[in-house]
Amino acid sequence: MPSKAPFFENLSSPSIRTTQIRVGAANENRGKAFVIYEDIYDAKDALEHLNGFNVCGRYLVVLYFHPEKEQKRINLEKQRKEVEELRKMVDAGRGK
């Protein structure tokens, strides 16, 4: 399989500066890349031009990061774990 690294290197140029490019390696981030642009207009331009772009036979889906959605997801996961722990305590009290 050809390397995708050259593609990521081309996401910035002298006129479009990126702050950070991270390629997901963990199972939950596998197949994802996170690009942080210095300027919001560069991010907007990347979204408009790269969404649907074909790379190595796969199409890119480009989205803006929404911190409030991520925080909600983290809080929901935390609540699920708390509920599961409470269920285990209740089941243990019942002798199950």
N, C-alpha and C positions, 0 to 999 in steps of 0.2 A: 504494500500500500504506500503511495507516495506521501512524503511529509507535507503537512499543512503549514509548517513554520514560515515559509516565504510569504504565504498569504497574510499571516498576522503581522509580519514585518512591514508590509505595504499599507497597513491601516493608518500609518502616520507619515507625514511628509513635512518639509520645512514650513508649509503654510497651514498644515493641520497637525497640531501637537497633541499627543496622547500623554497622559500622566502615568498610566499603568495598563498593561495587558496581562491578563492571567488566564491560563487555560486550565479548566477543571480536571482534576485527576481522581478525586474521590468518587465513589459510586454515585452519590447524589448529584455531582456536578459533571459527570462524565459526558463528553460531547458538547460541553458548554464552554464559552469563552466570555470573559468580562473585560470590556475596554472602557477606560475612563479618559474622557477628553477634557482638556483644559477649558475649552470654550463650549457653551451650550449649543451654539450654532453649528459647530463641527459635529457634535453628537446628533443633532437634528439632520444634518446633511448625510451622515453615515446611515441613519435609520432610513432615510428616503432612498438612498442609492444602493444599499447593501441588502435590504430586505428582499428575499426571493432570489438573491444571487446564487448561482450554482458553483459549489466548490467540491471538487473530487466526486462528482455525481450526487451530491447532497445539497439541498437548498437551505440557505440561511434564513433563520427567523430572527429578526432584530427587534428588540424591545427596550424601552426605557426601564431603568431600575426604579422601583417605587419603595422607598424605605418603610413607609407606613404599612404596606401590604406585607413586607417581610416581617415586621414587628408583630403584626396580627398572626401570622403563621407561627412564629416562635411562641407567642403567648398561647395559642390554641394547642400546640404540641405540649407545652408545659401543663396546661389544664388537663389534657388527656392522660398524661402520666400521673397527675395527682388523683384523678378519678380512678384510675387503675389501681393505685396503691390503696385507696379507700375501699375499693371492692375487695381487694385481697384481705384487708383487715376485717371487714364485715364477714367475709366467708370464713376466715380463721376463727372468729368469735362464734360462729354458728356450728363450728366443728366439721366443716367440709374439707 
